[in-house]
Amino acid sequence: MEKNLLINGKLVYPNKLKINKKFNIGLVGSGQMAIEYIKVLESFNHKLVVIVSASKSLSARRIAKKKKINLYKSINLANAANKKIDAWIICPQWQKLKENLEAVLEIDKPALIEKSIAINSSELKKIIKKKGNKKVSNIFIGYNRNYYDYLFYLIKEINNNKLLYINIGLFDQFKKIIKKFDGKIKNYLTYYSTSHWISLIFKIIELSNLKLLKINKKILNLESNSKKIKLELVLKKGNRKIILDLLHAPDLPKNHEMLFYFDNKIIQISPIEMLKISEKIDHKKNKKINSYKVLSKSIEVNKKFKPGLRFEYFDFINNILKGRKSVLKTDLNSLVKIYKVCELLN
């Protein structure tokens, strides 16, 4: 999805994203996401200088050996041993995210934290209050879907056309996630999974200059008598109100779906990597019935890097260099708002 990126109003190709300053990066974790980030940072000629793994796992040892760097059990030990670390990328197991957040806040270093943090909104607010806004401004939450290039196209369409209604269906496969991890993750499922979609929804609202007036919650009885949650987000654009209906129905055999209804077209995002545009056409026999034809699909995924990840890292480093929040950044205060919605759905 990184074929065309919009930076300061101009389209930029991924291979032309440049960061002139060299950065030394510390890495927490050694799974697939850690490997994806290594590819991205090295594409900017940035250097991985340390790796942290509490268990000193086999994969962490292999990375340390291959990159000829030291392996540590904690961020504090790594930071004490290497004063040249400019920033951290944190992508460990989900249970370890809170302690790693507190560790980078303690040493006061910029950090890009992959996935959501396994704590609730109240705990998160306490951490922000305790550490202060200046320290927490260094934390960058890695929701890479916010960096898919179709986001800019969608924002442009919302700003230039009459948006009537938004319908979103989230069907996270909670049973598979619980099976993959231990049972403790049950209390954090919406943070771990659903928060990625809520983050994207909030980013679309924010960048489209839509104002969120209120959120109404409803309990629905669907198939097999199971209870599902529907949120009605009442939005405002100019003097018009727009309803965003969000159905949260975990474990249904469907892809997530976002539908944006305009007076002359429908824009669909499903699965999340694909955007489809359908434009209204007249039906000759009965013009009271609206018909639509599919015009185009999204730009193909860039397979060299995980979609959105290189742009996300670029934005993270630019945030450090420029010292100001980018429009795409998700910070800890934004995360509190995201988590509050996740808690409504939990």
C-alpha positions in Angstrom: 0.0 0.0 0.0 3.0 2.3 0.1 3.1 3.1 -3.6 2.1 6.7 -3.1 2.5 8.5 0.2 1.4 12.1 0.9 4.0 14.1 2.8 3.1 17.8 3.4 0.6 17.7 0.6 3.0 16.1 -1.9 3.1 12.6 -3.2 6.3 10.7 -2.4 7.4 7.3 -3.4 8.7 4.9 -0.7 12.2 4.6 -2.1 12.4 8.4 -2.1 11.7 8.7 1.7 15.0 9.9 3.1 16.3 10.6 6.6 19.6 12.4 6.4 20.6 11.8 10.1 21.9 8.4 11.1 20.2 6.8 14.1 21.3 4.1 16.5 18.3 1.9 17.4 17.6 -0.4 20.3 15.2 -3.3 19.7 13.0 -5.1 22.2 11.7 -8.5 20.9 12.8 -10.9 18.2 9.6 -12.1 16.6 8.3 -11.5 13.0 7.5 -7.8 13.7 11.0 -7.2 15.0 12.4 -8.7 11.8 10.1 -6.4 9.7 11.3 -3.4 11.6 15.0 -4.4 11.2 14.4 -4.4 7.4 12.8 -1.0 7.5 15.4 0.8 9.7 18.2 -0.7 7.7 16.6 0.6 4.5 17.3 4.1 5.9 20.9 3.1 6.8 20.1 3.2 10.5 22.0 0.9 12.8 20.6 -1.7 15.2 23.0 -1.5 18.2 21.4 -3.6 20.9 18.6 -6.2 21.3 16.6 -6.9 24.4 14.9 -10.2 25.3 14.0 -11.1 28.8 14.3 -14.8 28.1 17.3 -14.4 25.7 15.3 -16.5 23.3 16.9 -18.5 20.4 15.6 -16.0 17.8 17.1 -13.1 19.8 20.4 -14.8 20.1 20.4 -15.4 16.3 19.7 -11.7 15.6 22.4 -10.6 18.0 24.9 -13.0 16.3 24.0 -12.1 12.8 24.1 -8.3 13.5 27.1 -8.6 15.8 25.4 -6.7 18.6 24.9 -7.4 22.3 21.9 -9.1 23.8 20.4 -7.9 27.1 17.6 -9.0 29.4 16.1 -5.5 30.0 16.0 -2.0 28.5 17.6 -0.6 31.7 20.7 -2.9 31.3 21.0 -2.1 27.6 20.7 1.6 28.1 23.3 1.6 30.9 25.7 -0.3 28.7 25.2 1.7 25.6 24.8 5.5 25.8 24.6 5.8 22.0 21.1 4.6 21.6 18.9 7.3 20.0 15.6 5.6 20.0 13.8 2.3 20.7 11.5 0.0 18.8 9.5 -2.2 21.1 7.7 -5.3 19.8 7.8 -8.0 22.5 5.1 -10.4 23.6 1.9 -8.6 24.5 2.2 -9.3 28.3 5.5 -7.3 28.4 4.4 -4.1 26.8 3.5 -2.3 30.0 6.8 -2.9 31.7 8.7 -1.8 28.6 6.6 1.4 28.3 7.5 2.2 31.9 11.2 1.4 31.2 11.5 3.8 28.2 9.7 6.5 30.1 12.1 6.1 33.0 15.2 6.5 30.8 13.4 9.2 28.8 14.1 7.9 25.3 11.9 8.1 22.2 10.1 4.8 21.5 8.0 3.3 18.8 5.8 0.6 20.5 4.3 -2.0 18.3 0.7 -3.1 18.9 -1.4 -2.0 21.8 -0.3 -1.9 25.4 -1.9 -4.5 27.7 -3.3 -2.1 30.3 -6.6 -0.3 30.6 -7.4 3.4 30.0 -7.4 4.2 33.7 -3.9 2.8 34.3 -2.7 4.5 31.1 -4.0 7.9 32.4 -2.2 7.3 35.7 1.1 6.7 33.9 0.6 9.9 31.8 -0.1 12.0 34.9 2.8 10.5 36.8 5.4 11.0 34.0 4.1 14.2 32.6 3.2 15.2 29.0 6.7 16.1 28.0 8.0 12.5 28.6 5.0 10.7 27.2 5.2 12.8 24.0 8.3 10.7 23.1 6.1 7.6 22.9 4.8 6.6 19.4 2.2 3.8 19.2 2.7 1.7 16.1 -0.6 1.4 14.3 0.8 0.8 10.8 -2.7 0.7 9.2 -2.9 4.5 9.8 -0.1 4.7 7.2 -1.8 2.9 4.3 -1.7 5.2 1.3 -5.4 4.9 0.6 -6.1 6.9 3.8 -5.2 10.1 2.0 -7.5 9.3 -0.9 -10.3 8.5 1.5 -9.8 11.8 3.4 -9.8 13.7 0.1 -13.1 12.1 -0.9 -14.8 12.8 2.5 -13.7 16.5 2.2 -14.7 16.9 -1.4 -18.0 15.0 -1.5 -21.2 14.7 0.5 -20.8 11.9 3.0 -24.1 10.5 4.2 -23.4 7.5 6.4 -20.6 5.2 7.6 -21.1 1.5 8.4 -18.3 -0.5 10.0 -18.3 -4.2 10.9 -15.5 -5.6 13.1 -15.3 -9.4 13.3 -12.0 -10.1 15.2 -11.3 -13.8 15.5 -11.0 -13.8 19.3 -11.2 -17.6 19.6 -8.1 -18.0 17.5 -6.2 -15.4 19.5 -7.1 -17.1 22.8 -6.1 -20.4 21.4 -2.7 -19.0 20.3 -2.0 -17.3 23.6 -2.6 -18.1 27.2 -6.1 -17.5 28.8 -4.9 -14.3 30.4 -5.3 -12.5 27.1 -9.1 -12.7 27.5 -9.1 -9.5 29.5 -7.1 -7.6 26.9 -8.6 -8.9 23.6 -10.1 -5.5 22.5 -6.8 -3.7 23.3 -4.7 -6.3 21.5 -6.8 -6.6 18.4 -9.8 -4.3 18.0 -7.8 -1.2 19.0 -6.0 -1.2 15.6 -9.4 -0.6 13.9 -10.5 2.0 16.4 -7.3 3.8 15.9 -7.9 3.9 12.1 -11.5 5.1 12.6 -10.4 8.0 14.9 -7.7 8.9 12.5 -10.2 9.1 9.6 -12.5 11.2 11.8 -9.7 13.6 12.9 -8.2 14.1 9.4 -11.6 14.6 7.8 -12.4 17.4 10.2 -15.4 15.5 11.5 -16.4 16.3 15.0 -17.4 13.5 17.3 -20.5 14.6 19.3 -21.3 11.5 21.3 -21.3 7.7 21.3 -24.4 5.6 21.9 -24.1 1.9 22.9 -26.6 -0.8 22.0 -26.7 -4.6 22.7 -27.9 -6.7 19.8 -29.1 -10.3 19.7 -27.7 -12.0 16.6 -27.4 -15.5 15.4 -27.2 -18.3 18.0 -28.7 -15.9 20.6 -25.3 -14.4 21.1 -25.1 -10.8 22.2 -23.1 -8.3 20.1 -22.4 -4.7 20.6 -23.2 -1.8 18.3 -21.9 1.7 18.8 -23.5 4.7 17.1 -21.0 7.5 16.7 -22.7 10.8 16.1 -20.5 12.9 13.9 -20.8 16.5 12.6 -19.4 18.1 9.5 -20.3 21.7 9.0 -24.0 21.9 9.9 -24.7 18.2 9.0 -24.8 15.2 11.3 -23.4 11.9 10.0 -24.0 8.6 11.8 -21.2 6.0 12.0 -22.6 2.6 13.0 -20.0 0.2 14.3 -20.9 -3.4 14.9 -18.5 -5.4 17.0 -19.3 -9.1 16.4 -16.2 -11.3 17.2 -15.8 -14.7 15.6 -18.2 -14.3 12.8 -16.6 -15.7 9.6 -16.2 -12.3 7.9 -13.6 -9.8 7.0 -13.6 -6.5 8.7 -15.6 -4.0 6.5 -15.8 -0.2 6.3 -18.4 1.3 4.1 -18.5 5.0 3.4 -21.8 6.1 1.7 -21.7 9.3 -0.4 -24.5 10.8 -2.4 -22.9 9.6 -5.6 -20.6 6.6 -4.6 -19.7 4.0 -2.1 -16.2 3.5 -0.8 -15.5 0.1 0.7 -12.5 -1.1 2.7 -12.5 -4.9 3.0 -10.2 -6.5 3.8 -8.2 -3.7 5.4 -5.5 -3.8 2.7 -8.0 -3.2 -0.2 -10.1 -0.1 -1.0 -12.9 -0.4 -3.7 -14.8 2.4 -5.2 -18.4 1.9 -6.6 -20.0 4.8 -8.4 -23.8 5.3 -8.7 -25.3 4.8 -12.1 -28.9 5.4 -13.3 -31.1 2.4 -13.5 -33.2 2.9 -16.7 -36.2 0.8 -15.8 -36.6 2.2 -12.3 -34.7 5.3 -11.4 -35.8 5.1 -7.8 -33.4 2.2 -7.3 -29.8 3.2 -7.0 -27.3 0.9 -8.8 -23.6 1.0 -8.5 -20.7 -0.2 -10.5 -17.1 -1.0 -9.2 -14.7 1.5 -10.8 -11.3 0.6 -9.3 -9.5 -1.2 -6.5 -6.7 -0.2 -4.2 -3.1 0.2 -5.2 -1.3 -3.1 -4.9 0.6 -3.9 -1.7 4.3 -3.2 -1.7 5.7 -6.6 -0.9 9.2 -5.5 0.1 8.0 -4.1 3.4 5.0 -4.8 5.6 2.3 -2.3 4.4 2.6 1.1 6.1 5.6 0.1 8.2 8.3 2.1 6.3 6.2 5.2 6.3 5.4 4.7 10.0 9.1 4.5 10.9 9.8 7.5 8.7 7.1 9.5 10.6 8.5 8.3 14.0 12.0 9.5 13.2 10.8 12.8 11.7 8.8 13.3 14.9 12.1 13.1 16.9 14.0 15.4 14.5 11.3 18.1 14.2 10.1 17.9 17.8 6.4 18.2 16.9 3.5 15.8 16.7 2.7 14.6 13.2 -0.9 14.4 12.0 -0.6 10.6 11.8 1.0 9.9 15.1 -0.9 8.0 17.8 0.4 9.1 21.2 -0.5 7.9 24.7 -3.2 10.5 25.1 -4.8 9.4 21.8 -4.4 5.8 23.0 -6.5 6.6 26.1 -9.4 7.6 23.8 -9.0 4.5 21.7 -9.0 2.3 24.8 -12.2 3.9 26.2 -14.0 2.8 23.0 -12.4 -0.6 23.3 -13.8 -0.9 26.8 -17.3 -0.1 25.5 -16.9 -3.0 23.2 -15.3 -5.4 25.7 
